[in-house]
Amino acid sequence: MPKKEETGTLLSCRPAIRVLDATLRDGGLVNDFRFSDEFVRALIAANAAAGVDYMELGYKADADLFDREKFGKWKFCREEEIVPVIGENKTEMKFSCMADVGRCNFTRDICQKADSPFDMYRIATYINTIPAAIEMIEYCEKMGYETTVNIMAVSRETEKEISLALDMLGKSPVRAIYIVDSYGSIYPEEMRVLAAKYLEAGEKYGKEIGIHAHNNQNLAFANTIECTAMGVNYLDATVEGMGRGAGNCALELLLAFLKNPKYKLIHILRFLEKGYMEKLREEGAVWGYDLPYLLTGVYNRHPSSAIRYIREKRSDIVAFMQELLDQE
């Protein structure tokens, strides 16, 4: 846990901060995880040179639930498929993988850490599936991995429910608990209150706290640095904010902001200069702030309706707004 003197100002340098690049995982949601091997290797090299602490390679999804023909290999992250691409990790950067409660056959698909390139598993859960998440956390820790947990869609939960979830997770072996603004609906002032609540639980149970922000209202970066100032140490970001719907906090923004000299923005800029992200867009990947995402953020709704609105090339934004209001 961060010491009191380490939770200072926006301009302070905190060695306890850990930056995680989730481009392949959250970004994979907009291109069905079809990243070229060249892209993945180049991003690994750029992140390692930039001082990024963790790089998330994708999901450990259950192939019985998802069609392997429809998705690229980073949806499933099978060791035998990804190791030939990433090779042996000789850098200080660690690799993580996300496992969703109910969408991962973890006892079958998550092997001993000694047989895997992954250092950490991040368990994604809703509040009503916390017991199942704890079972996954305990299993992954037993297999030798670091673990964190993402409590999704907290903007839709009551303070009492969040407190109960934090107490349950606090008693588990998980290393860090993430605030997740799944719908991009939380404003910085609200984020400060939420971060304080999580940090109080973190101090009580000896857990780190993380932030995973979405950019529906162009607040992903603002909310991330608000959390940083409060003492949140695990910070998620993606290159150019690539992620589901409106996307995430942009990695280049975050690295430019952080004062620790270990983080070197120039290596991400060199990666961008080579046109990798432009090629993804040319291939059809779409992400970033747009009016329908603004509205789902404002009304605290899942972005699926906004994603569908854009896919259908609709232009009746006022009618879409009314549709959201009618869901009340």
C-alpha positions as CSV (number, residue, x, y, z in Angstrom):
1,M,0.0,0.0,0.0
2,P,1.2,3.6,-0.6
3,K,2.5,5.4,2.4
4,K,0.8,8.6,3.3
5,E,3.6,10.7,2.0
6,E,3.4,8.9,-1.3
7,T,-0.2,10.0,-2.1
8,G,0.7,13.7,-2.7
9,T,0.1,16.0,-5.6
10,L,-0.4,15.7,-9.4
11,L,3.1,16.8,-9.9
12,S,4.8,14.3,-7.6
13,C,6.9,11.4,-8.6
14,R,5.7,8.1,-7.0
15,P,7.9,5.0,-7.5
16,A,4.9,2.9,-6.4
17,I,3.0,3.7,-9.5
18,R,2.5,0.8,-12.0
19,V,1.4,1.5,-15.6
20,L,-0.5,-1.3,-17.5
21,D,-1.0,-1.1,-21.2
22,A,-4.2,-2.9,-22.1
23,T,-4.2,-2.1,-25.9
24,L,-4.3,-5.8,-27.0
25,R,-7.0,-6.7,-24.5
26,D,-9.4,-3.7,-24.5
27,G,-8.4,-2.7,-28.0
28,G,-9.0,-6.2,-29.2
29,L,-12.7,-5.7,-28.5
30,V,-12.9,-3.4,-31.6
31,N,-11.0,-5.6,-34.1
32,D,-11.9,-9.1,-32.8
33,F,-8.4,-9.5,-31.5
34,R,-6.9,-9.7,-35.0
35,F,-3.6,-8.1,-34.4
36,S,-0.7,-9.1,-36.6
37,D,2.3,-10.7,-35.1
38,E,4.4,-7.7,-36.2
39,F,2.1,-5.3,-34.4
40,V,2.3,-7.3,-31.2
41,R,6.1,-7.6,-31.3
42,A,6.5,-3.9,-32.0
43,L,4.1,-2.9,-29.2
44,I,5.9,-5.2,-26.7
45,A,9.3,-3.6,-27.7
46,A,7.8,0.0,-27.4
47,N,6.2,-0.7,-24.1
48,A,9.3,-2.3,-22.6
49,A,11.5,0.6,-23.8
50,A,9.0,3.1,-22.5
51,G,9.1,1.7,-19.0
52,V,5.6,0.3,-19.0
53,D,5.3,-2.1,-16.0
54,Y,2.7,-4.5,-17.3
55,M,1.4,-5.3,-20.7
56,E,-1.9,-7.1,-21.0
57,L,-1.9,-9.5,-24.0
58,G,-5.6,-10.4,-24.1
59,Y,-8.2,-12.6,-22.6
60,K,-8.2,-16.2,-21.4
61,A,-11.6,-16.9,-22.9
62,D,-13.3,-20.3,-22.9
63,A,-13.2,-21.7,-26.5
64,D,-16.4,-23.6,-25.7
65,L,-18.2,-20.2,-25.4
66,F,-16.5,-18.3,-28.2
67,D,-15.9,-19.3,-31.8
68,R,-12.2,-19.5,-32.4
69,E,-12.8,-18.9,-36.1
70,K,-14.3,-15.5,-35.3
71,F,-11.6,-14.2,-33.1
72,G,-7.8,-13.8,-33.2
73,K,-5.6,-15.7,-30.8
74,W,-5.3,-12.9,-28.3
75,K,-9.0,-13.6,-27.3
76,F,-7.9,-17.0,-26.0
77,C,-4.2,-16.5,-25.2
78,R,-3.3,-20.1,-25.5
79,E,0.3,-20.5,-24.4
80,E,1.2,-22.7,-27.4
81,E,-0.1,-20.0,-29.8
82,I,1.3,-16.8,-28.2
83,V,4.7,-17.9,-27.1
84,P,6.0,-18.3,-30.7
85,V,5.0,-14.6,-31.2
86,I,6.2,-13.0,-28.0
87,G,9.3,-15.2,-27.4
88,E,11.1,-15.2,-24.1
89,N,10.6,-12.1,-22.1
90,K,14.0,-10.7,-21.2
91,T,12.7,-7.3,-20.1
92,E,11.6,-6.0,-16.7
93,M,8.0,-5.5,-18.1
94,K,5.5,-8.2,-17.0
95,F,2.7,-9.8,-19.0
96,S,-0.8,-10.0,-17.8
97,C,-4.0,-11.7,-19.0
98,M,-7.6,-11.0,-18.2
99,A,-10.1,-13.7,-17.2
100,D,-13.8,-12.9,-17.0
101,V,-16.0,-14.6,-14.4
102,G,-18.2,-17.0,-16.2
103,R,-16.3,-16.8,-19.5
104,C,-13.1,-18.6,-18.6
105,N,-12.6,-22.3,-17.8
106,F,-9.8,-21.4,-15.4
107,T,-9.2,-24.8,-13.9
108,R,-8.7,-26.2,-17.4
109,D,-7.0,-23.3,-19.2
110,I,-4.9,-21.5,-16.6
111,C,-1.7,-23.5,-16.1
112,Q,1.1,-23.2,-13.6
113,K,3.0,-19.9,-13.9
114,A,6.2,-21.9,-14.6
115,D,4.7,-23.0,-17.8
116,S,3.3,-19.7,-18.9
117,P,4.6,-16.3,-20.1
118,F,2.1,-14.5,-17.9
119,D,3.0,-13.0,-14.6
120,M,-0.4,-11.8,-13.6
121,Y,-4.1,-12.6,-14.1
122,R,-6.7,-9.9,-13.8
123,I,-10.1,-11.1,-12.9
124,A,-13.0,-9.2,-14.2
125,T,-16.3,-9.4,-12.2
126,Y,-19.5,-7.7,-11.5
127,I,-20.5,-7.2,-7.9
128,N,-23.0,-10.1,-8.0
129,T,-20.3,-12.6,-9.0
130,I,-17.7,-11.6,-6.4
131,P,-17.7,-15.1,-4.8
132,A,-16.8,-16.7,-8.1
133,A,-14.1,-14.1,-8.7
134,I,-12.6,-14.9,-5.3
135,E,-12.5,-18.6,-6.3
136,M,-10.6,-17.6,-9.5
137,I,-8.2,-15.3,-7.6
138,E,-7.4,-18.1,-5.1
139,Y,-6.8,-20.5,-7.9
140,C,-4.5,-18.2,-9.8
141,E,-2.5,-17.3,-6.7
142,K,-2.1,-21.0,-6.0
143,M,-0.8,-21.4,-9.6
144,G,1.9,-18.8,-8.8
145,Y,0.5,-15.7,-10.4
146,E,0.0,-12.2,-9.2
147,T,-3.7,-11.2,-9.2
148,T,-5.8,-8.1,-9.5
149,V,-9.5,-7.7,-9.7
150,N,-11.7,-5.3,-11.8
151,I,-15.1,-4.6,-10.3
152,M,-17.0,-3.6,-13.4
153,A,-19.8,-1.1,-13.7
154,V,-19.5,0.4,-10.2
155,S,-21.4,3.5,-11.4
156,R,-24.5,1.3,-11.3
157,E,-24.0,0.0,-7.7
158,T,-25.0,1.4,-4.3
159,E,-22.5,2.5,-1.8
160,K,-23.5,-0.3,0.5
161,E,-22.9,-2.9,-2.3
162,I,-19.5,-1.5,-3.1
163,S,-18.5,-1.6,0.6
164,L,-19.5,-5.2,0.9
165,A,-17.6,-6.1,-2.3
166,L,-14.5,-4.3,-1.0
167,D,-14.7,-6.2,2.3
168,M,-15.1,-9.5,0.5
169,L,-12.2,-8.9,-1.8
170,G,-10.1,-7.4,1.0
171,K,-10.2,-10.7,2.7
172,S,-9.0,-12.5,-0.4
173,P,-5.4,-12.9,-1.6
174,V,-5.8,-10.5,-4.5
175,R,-3.0,-7.9,-4.8
176,A,-4.9,-5.0,-6.2
177,I,-8.6,-3.9,-6.6
178,Y,-9.5,-1.8,-9.6
179,I,-12.1,1.0,-9.9
180,V,-13.7,0.5,-13.3
181,D,-15.7,3.2,-14.9
182,S,-17.3,0.8,-17.4
183,Y,-19.7,3.3,-18.8
184,G,-17.5,6.4,-18.8
185,S,-20.2,8.1,-16.6
186,I,-18.2,9.1,-13.6
187,Y,-17.0,12.8,-13.2
188,P,-13.7,13.6,-11.5
189,E,-15.3,14.9,-8.3
190,E,-17.2,11.6,-8.0
191,M,-14.1,9.7,-8.8
192,R,-12.3,11.3,-5.9
193,V,-15.0,10.1,-3.5
194,L,-14.9,6.6,-5.0
195,A,-11.1,6.5,-4.9
196,A,-11.1,7.5,-1.3
197,K,-13.5,4.7,-0.5
198,Y,-11.3,2.1,-2.3
199,L,-8.1,3.5,-0.8
200,E,-9.6,3.2,2.7
201,A,-10.4,-0.5,2.1
202,G,-6.9,-0.9,0.5
203,E,-5.3,0.5,3.6
204,K,-7.4,-1.7,5.9
205,Y,-6.6,-4.9,4.0
206,G,-3.2,-4.2,2.5
207,K,-4.3,-3.9,-1.1
208,E,-3.2,-1.7,-3.9
209,I,-5.9,0.2,-5.8
210,G,-6.1,0.6,-9.6
211,I,-8.1,2.7,-12.1
212,H,-9.5,1.6,-15.5
213,A,-11.3,4.5,-17.1
214,H,-13.5,4.8,-20.2
215,N,-13.7,7.9,-22.4
216,N,-17.4,8.4,-23.1
217,Q,-17.3,12.0,-21.8
218,N,-13.6,12.7,-22.6
219,L,-12.8,12.2,-19.0
220,A,-10.7,9.0,-19.0
221,F,-7.4,10.9,-18.6
222,A,-8.8,13.4,-16.1
223,N,-10.2,10.6,-14.0
224,T,-7.0,8.6,-14.1
225,I,-4.9,11.5,-12.9
226,E,-7.4,12.4,-10.2
227,C,-7.0,8.9,-8.9
228,T,-3.2,9.2,-9.2
229,A,-3.3,12.3,-7.0
230,M,-5.5,10.5,-4.5
231,G,-2.9,7.7,-4.1
232,V,-4.1,5.1,-6.6
233,N,-1.1,3.3,-8.0
234,Y,-2.2,0.9,-10.7
235,L,-3.0,2.8,-13.8
236,D,-4.5,1.4,-17.0
237,A,-4.1,2.9,-20.4
238,T,-4.1,2.0,-24.1
239,V,-2.2,3.4,-27.1
240,E,-4.3,6.2,-28.6
241,G,-7.0,5.2,-26.1
242,M,-7.9,2.1,-28.2
243,G,-10.7,0.2,-26.6
244,R,-14.3,-0.7,-26.6
245,G,-16.6,2.1,-27.7
246,A,-15.2,5.5,-26.7
247,G,-11.9,3.8,-25.6
248,N,-9.7,4.3,-22.6
249,C,-7.1,6.7,-21.1
250,A,-4.5,7.2,-23.8
251,L,-1.1,5.7,-22.9
252,E,0.8,8.6,-24.5
253,L,-1.1,11.1,-22.4
254,L,-0.4,9.2,-19.2
255,L,3.3,8.7,-19.9
256,A,3.6,12.4,-20.8
257,F,2.0,13.3,-17.5
258,L,3.9,11.0,-15.1
259,K,7.0,12.6,-13.6
260,N,9.0,9.4,-13.0
261,P,12.0,9.4,-15.4
262,K,11.6,5.7,-15.8
263,Y,8.7,6.4,-18.2
264,K,9.9,7.4,-21.7
265,L,7.2,8.7,-24.0
266,I,9.5,8.8,-27.0
267,H,9.3,5.1,-27.5
268,I,5.5,5.1,-27.8
269,L,5.7,8.1,-30.2
270,R,8.1,6.1,-32.3
271,F,5.7,3.2,-32.4
272,L,2.9,5.6,-33.4
273,E,5.1,7.2,-36.1
274,K,5.4,3.9,-37.9
275,G,1.6,4.0,-38.7
276,Y,0.5,0.8,-36.8
277,M,-2.6,2.4,-35.4
278,E,-3.6,4.0,-38.8
279,K,-3.4,0.6,-40.3
280,L,-5.8,-0.8,-37.7
281,R,-8.3,2.0,-38.6
282,E,-7.8,1.3,-42.3
283,E,-8.7,-2.4,-41.6
284,G,-12.0,-1.2,-40.0
285,A,-11.2,-0.8,-36.3
286,V,-13.3,2.1,-34.8
287,W,-13.0,3.6,-31.4
288,G,-12.9,7.0,-29.6
289,Y,-15.2,9.7,-28.4
290,D,-18.4,10.2,-30.4
291,L,-21.9,11.5,-29.6
292,P,-23.7,8.2,-28.9
293,Y,-21.0,7.3,-26.4
294,L,-21.4,10.7,-24.8
295,L,-25.0,9.9,-24.3
296,T,-24.6,6.4,-22.9
297,G,-22.0,7.9,-20.5
298,V,-24.3,10.8,-19.4
299,Y,-27.1,8.4,-18.8
300,N,-24.9,5.7,-17.2
301,R,-25.7,3.0,-19.8
302,H,-23.8,0.1,-21.2
303,P,-22.2,1.3,-24.5
304,S,-23.6,-1.7,-26.5
305,S,-26.5,0.5,-27.8
306,A,-24.1,3.2,-28.9
307,I,-21.8,0.7,-30.6
308,R,-24.9,-0.6,-32.5
309,Y,-25.9,2.9,-33.4
310,I,-22.5,3.6,-35.0
311,R,-22.4,0.2,-36.7
312,E,-25.8,0.9,-38.3
313,K,-24.5,4.3,-39.5
314,R,-27.4,6.1,-37.9
315,S,-27.5,9.9,-37.8
316,D,-30.7,10.4,-35.7
317,I,-28.8,11.3,-32.5
318,V,-31.9,13.0,-30.9
319,A,-34.0,9.9,-31.4
320,F,-31.2,7.8,-29.9
321,M,-31.1,10.1,-26.9
322,Q,-34.9,9.6,-26.5
323,E,-34.4,5.8,-26.7
324,L,-32.0,6.0,-23.8
325,L,-34.3,8.2,-21.8
326,D,-37.2,5.8,-22.4
327,Q,-35.1,3.0,-20.7
328,E,-35.5,4.8,-17.3
